Amino acid sequence: MNRDQLAEQLPHAALAFRGYNVTNLGRSRELLEHPLYGPTVERHLHELSPVTAQMLQRHVDLVHFVREGKERSLDTYGEAISLILAMEMAQLELLKLHFQIDYTAARLSFGYSLGEIAALVAGRIMAASEAIQVPLSLCDDCVALARDVTLGILFTRNGELPQDDIRRLCLRINSEGKGVIGISSYLSPNSLLLMGQRDTLDRFKQLAAEQLKVKVSLRKNSDIWPPLHTPIVWERNIPNRAAQLMHTLQIRLVEPVPTVLSLVTGHLIYTELSARSLIHQWVDHPQRLWEAVCEVLSRDVKTVIHIGPEPNLIPATFKRLSENIAAQTEKSLSMRALSAAARRKWLQGVLPERASLMRAPFVNHVILEDWLLENAPPK
């Protein structure tokens, strides 16, 4: 997709911001060392270095962090989240500065975990140096809690997961007083992420085999993850401390532009009055990624622009959905006909509620860091 095509698509596009992962650099070093892009990237990294150092109480140089080009461990979680936010804002400025494409014309924006904070910064309701204070103020305790937490993906090949029954099992395990387990993200109707302290995932697996009506599988992830978006963070009063900090954050009393789709609720719910309460809920509420994907497709989005270093989860979710739809409809009515039907209002009442999902295979996806490097203007 060239510059003119991307500009033309922007009113029909969604901006998707990535969150923290075990790898967070992506192509940031290439952007930093690029003769045209480098000064802008360096400025954004410099702007977040002082507030990161102040909040973490240690020396931080995000420019050096990127130039080293070396992925770090959870010990540098604070530096990593500041790096991600800085690079997301830098990529958007590069798009406007060198290609005259103003991202605020996009139909909507959304982000996974930290990505929601980035979407609010891009929506101009607060500065990056203000917004990053919330996750930075929590990161030391989140890292400490992560030491005995395991992430697992729960899925079934037999229809949908019984979400209420899963929540009941988590509450039962928590009441035993031997560790806390909770849902971290709803990935799709048949898959979600669980995070649990100590042996609670093993306990869940045992109870699930005995009590759930559908057969499920639970696969543990070997990496260490901060337990945001779960009730585990209640242990150190993290949500309330975040709420207290937000009293004094400089959040503008305006609606974000583009409008922000919240993964706290899965809906377009940000107004000039709701940002503080939603960010408070963001700390310990599970991420409703599946509902967000459904909402994006229902808004007739034709292009998703993935922002940040090496976006992974959101592109993978759309890809998996597209492949499943392609396989499901291979021997039936053509997908293009189904996609067109999903856009006709008179049919929406008689087609299934999620008919707009049929459009997934026809949505374009742009990884912005790749696009910027591939379409760089001449020196």
C-alpha positions in Angstrom: 0.0 0.0 0.0 1.6 3.3 -1.1 1.2 6.7 0.5 -1.9 7.8 -1.5 -3.6 4.5 -0.9 -3.0 4.7 2.9 -4.2 8.3 3.0 -7.3 7.4 1.1 -8.0 4.5 3.5 -7.5 6.5 6.7 -11.2 7.5 7.2 -12.0 3.8 7.0 -9.1 2.7 9.2 -8.6 1.7 12.8 -5.4 2.4 14.7 -4.2 -0.6 16.8 -1.6 -0.1 19.5 0.4 -2.9 20.9 1.3 -3.6 24.5 4.1 -5.1 26.5 5.6 -8.4 25.3 8.7 -10.5 26.0 10.2 -8.8 22.9 9.7 -5.0 22.6 12.3 -3.5 20.2 11.0 -4.5 16.8 12.6 -2.2 14.2 13.1 0.7 16.6 16.8 0.7 16.1 16.4 1.0 12.3 14.1 3.9 12.8 16.4 5.6 15.2 19.4 5.2 12.9 17.6 6.3 9.8 18.9 9.7 8.6 15.4 11.2 8.1 13.5 9.5 10.9 16.2 9.4 13.6 15.9 13.0 15.0 12.1 12.5 15.6 12.6 9.1 17.2 15.4 10.3 19.4 13.3 13.2 20.6 10.4 11.0 21.7 12.8 8.7 23.5 14.5 11.6 25.2 11.2 13.0 26.3 10.2 9.9 28.3 13.6 9.1 29.7 13.5 11.7 32.6 10.0 10.8 33.8 10.9 7.1 33.6 14.1 7.7 35.6 12.1 9.7 38.2 9.4 7.1 38.6 11.8 4.1 38.7 14.4 5.9 40.9 17.3 4.8 38.6 19.2 6.1 35.6 17.3 5.6 32.3 18.4 6.4 28.8 15.9 5.1 26.3 18.0 6.2 23.3 20.9 4.0 24.6 18.4 1.2 25.3 17.3 1.2 21.7 20.8 1.6 20.3 22.0 -1.4 22.1 19.4 -3.4 20.2 19.3 -6.1 22.9 16.0 -7.4 24.4 16.0 -7.4 28.2 14.4 -9.3 31.0 11.5 -8.4 33.3 14.0 -6.4 35.4 13.7 -3.6 32.8 9.9 -3.8 32.5 9.6 -0.1 33.3 12.1 0.9 30.6 10.3 -1.4 28.1 6.9 0.1 28.5 8.3 3.7 28.2 10.1 2.6 25.1 6.9 1.1 23.5 4.9 4.3 24.2 7.7 6.6 22.9 8.0 4.5 19.7 4.3 4.5 19.1 4.1 8.3 19.3 7.2 8.6 17.2 5.8 6.4 14.4 2.6 8.5 14.3 4.6 11.7 14.0 6.8 10.3 11.3 3.6 9.4 9.3 2.4 13.1 9.5 5.8 14.8 9.1 7.1 12.9 6.1 3.9 11.7 4.4 1.4 14.4 5.4 -1.0 11.7 6.8 -2.8 12.9 9.9 -3.8 9.9 11.9 -6.5 11.8 13.7 -8.7 11.2 10.6 -8.9 7.5 11.4 -12.3 6.0 12.2 -11.3 4.8 15.7 -8.3 3.5 17.7 -7.8 0.8 20.3 -4.9 -1.0 22.0 -4.1 -4.1 24.0 -3.0 -3.4 27.6 -0.5 -0.6 27.5 -1.8 0.1 24.0 -5.0 1.5 25.4 -2.9 4.1 27.2 -1.1 4.9 23.9 -4.5 5.3 22.2 -5.5 7.9 24.7 -2.2 9.8 24.3 -2.7 9.7 20.5 -6.2 10.9 21.1 -4.7 14.0 22.7 -6.4 13.8 26.1 -3.0 13.6 27.9 0.7 13.8 27.2 2.8 10.7 27.0 4.9 12.0 30.0 1.7 12.1 32.0 0.1 8.9 30.8 3.2 6.7 31.4 3.2 7.6 35.1 0.3 5.3 35.8 1.9 2.0 34.6 5.4 3.2 35.8 4.0 3.8 39.3 2.8 0.2 39.4 5.6 -1.6 37.6 7.9 -2.5 40.6 5.0 -4.2 42.5 3.8 -5.8 39.3 7.3 -7.3 38.6 7.5 -8.5 42.2 4.1 -10.2 41.9 5.1 -11.8 38.6 7.7 -13.9 40.3 5.2 -16.6 41.4 2.6 -16.1 38.6 2.1 -18.3 35.6 0.3 -17.4 32.4 -1.8 -20.1 30.7 -4.0 -20.2 27.6 -7.2 -22.0 28.1 -9.1 -23.2 25.0 -11.6 -25.7 23.7 -12.1 -27.4 20.4 -15.8 -28.1 21.3 -17.7 -24.9 20.8 -17.4 -22.0 23.2 -15.8 -21.7 26.6 -18.4 -21.5 29.4 -17.2 -18.1 30.8 -19.4 -18.0 33.8 -18.4 -21.5 34.9 -14.7 -20.6 34.4 -15.1 -17.5 36.6 -16.9 -19.7 39.3 -13.9 -22.0 39.3 -11.5 -19.1 39.7 -13.5 -17.7 42.6 -13.6 -21.1 44.3 -9.9 -21.5 44.0 -9.3 -18.0 45.3 -11.5 -18.7 48.4 -9.2 -21.5 49.4 -6.5 -18.9 50.3 -3.6 -20.6 48.6 -3.1 -18.1 45.7 -5.2 -16.0 43.3 -6.2 -16.9 39.8 -8.1 -14.8 37.3 -8.9 -14.2 33.6 -6.5 -11.8 32.0 -7.9 -11.6 28.5 -10.8 -12.9 26.4 -9.1 -13.8 23.1 -12.0 -15.5 21.3 -15.2 -17.4 22.1 -13.1 -20.6 22.5 -9.9 -19.2 24.1 -8.8 -16.9 27.0 -5.7 -16.2 29.1 -5.5 -17.2 32.7 -2.9 -15.9 35.2 -2.5 -17.7 38.6 -0.2 -17.6 41.6 1.7 -20.6 42.7 -0.1 -23.9 41.8 -3.5 -22.3 41.1 -3.3 -23.2 37.3 -2.8 -26.8 38.2 -5.7 -26.7 40.6 -7.9 -25.1 37.9 -6.9 -27.8 35.4 -8.0 -30.5 37.9 -11.3 -28.9 38.7 -12.0 -28.0 35.0 -11.7 -31.7 34.1 -14.2 -32.6 36.8 -16.7 -29.9 36.6 -16.8 -28.1 33.2 -19.3 -29.4 30.6 -16.9 -29.0 27.7 -13.4 -30.5 27.4 -10.8 -27.8 27.7 -7.0 -27.7 27.4 -4.7 -25.5 29.4 -1.2 -24.7 28.2 1.3 -22.9 30.4 3.6 -20.2 29.1 7.2 -20.3 30.2 7.7 -16.6 30.2 7.2 -14.3 33.3 4.4 -11.8 32.9 3.2 -8.9 35.2 -0.3 -9.9 36.4 -2.1 -6.7 35.2 -5.7 -7.1 34.3 -6.3 -9.7 37.0 -7.4 -9.5 40.7 -3.8 -10.6 41.6 -2.9 -6.9 41.6 -5.3 -6.3 44.5 -2.7 -7.9 46.8 -0.6 -4.7 46.8 -3.5 -2.3 46.5 -2.4 -1.5 43.0 -5.7 -0.4 41.5 -6.5 2.1 44.3 -3.0 3.5 44.2 -3.4 4.1 40.4 -6.8 5.8 41.1 -5.2 8.0 43.7 -2.4 9.1 41.2 -5.0 9.9 38.5 -6.6 12.6 40.7 -3.6 14.8 39.8 -2.8 13.7 36.2 -3.4 16.4 33.6 -6.2 14.7 31.7 -8.1 17.0 29.3 -11.8 17.0 29.7 -12.5 16.3 26.0 -13.3 13.2 23.9 -10.2 11.6 22.3 -9.8 12.0 18.6 -9.9 9.5 17.0 -12.4 8.0 19.3 -11.0 5.2 21.5 -12.5 1.7 21.7 -11.8 0.4 25.3 -10.7 -3.2 25.9 -12.0 -2.7 29.5 -15.5 -2.9 28.1 -15.1 -3.8 24.4 -17.1 -0.7 23.4 -16.6 2.9 22.3 -17.1 4.3 25.8 -14.5 7.1 26.3 -16.0 10.5 26.9 -14.7 13.8 28.3 -15.7 12.5 31.8 -14.9 8.7 31.7 -11.1 8.5 31.2 -10.0 8.4 34.9 -12.6 5.7 35.9 -11.8 3.6 32.8 -8.0 3.7 33.4 -8.7 2.7 37.0 -10.7 -0.4 35.8 -8.0 -1.0 33.1 -5.6 -2.0 35.9 -7.4 -5.1 37.1 -10.2 -5.8 34.6 -9.5 -8.5 31.9 -8.9 -7.3 28.3 -11.9 -7.9 26.1 -9.9 -8.4 22.9 -12.5 -10.5 21.1 -15.3 -7.9 21.7 -13.0 -5.2 20.4 -12.3 -7.1 17.2 -16.0 -7.7 16.7 -16.7 -3.9 17.3 -14.0 -3.0 14.8 -15.5 -5.2 12.1 -19.0 -4.0 12.8 -17.8 -0.4 12.1 -17.0 -1.3 8.5 -13.2 -0.8 9.1 -11.3 -1.6 5.9 -7.8 -1.2 7.1 -6.1 -1.8 10.5 -2.8 0.2 11.1 -0.7 -1.6 13.7 1.4 0.8 15.6 4.5 0.1 17.8 7.5 -2.1 17.7 6.8 -5.5 16.2 3.0 -5.7 16.8 2.0 -9.3 17.5 -1.2 -10.2 19.4 -3.7 -8.0 17.5 -2.4 -8.9 14.0 -2.4 -12.6 15.0 -6.0 -12.5 16.3 -7.2 -11.0 13.0 -5.2 -13.5 11.0 -6.5 -16.5 13.0 -10.1 -15.2 12.6 -9.6 -14.7 8.8 -8.2 -18.2 8.4 -11.0 -19.8 10.3 -13.7 -17.9 8.3 -12.0 -18.9 5.1 -11.9 -22.5 6.1 -15.5 -22.4 7.3 -16.9 -20.8 4.1 -14.8 -22.5 1.6 -17.6 -24.7 0.3 -20.5 -22.3 0.8 -21.5 -18.9 -0.4 -18.5 -16.9 -1.5 -16.9 -14.9 1.2 -17.1 -11.7 -0.8 -20.9 -12.1 -1.1 -21.1 -12.8 2.7 -19.0 -9.7 3.4 -21.2 -7.5 1.2 -24.3 -8.9 2.9 -22.9 -8.1 6.3 -22.8 -4.4 5.4 -26.5 -4.2 4.3 -28.5 -2.8 7.2 -31.8 -4.5 6.1 -30.1 -7.9 6.5 -28.6 -7.2 9.9 -31.8 -8.2 11.7 -32.0 -11.6 10.0 -28.4 -12.5 9.9 -26.5 -13.7 13.0 -25.4 -10.9 15.3 -21.7 -11.5 14.4 -22.3 -11.5 10.6 -19.8 -8.6 10.3 -17.0 -11.1 11.2 -17.3 -12.4 7.6 -15.5 -9.2 6.6 -12.3 -10.2 8.4 -10.6 -11.8 5.4 -11.0 -8.6 3.4 -9.5 -6.1 5.9 -6.1 -4.8 5.0 -3.4 -4.8 7.7 -0.4 -2.3 7.8 2.5 -2.8 10.2 3.4 0.9 10.5 7.1 0.5 11.3 7.6 -1.8 8.3 5.6 0.6 6.1 7.7 3.6 7.2 10.9 1.9 6.4 9.7 0.5 3.1 8.3 3.9 1.9 11.0 6.2 3.3 11.4 9.3 1.2 14.7 9.8 -0.6 17.5 11.2 1.6 
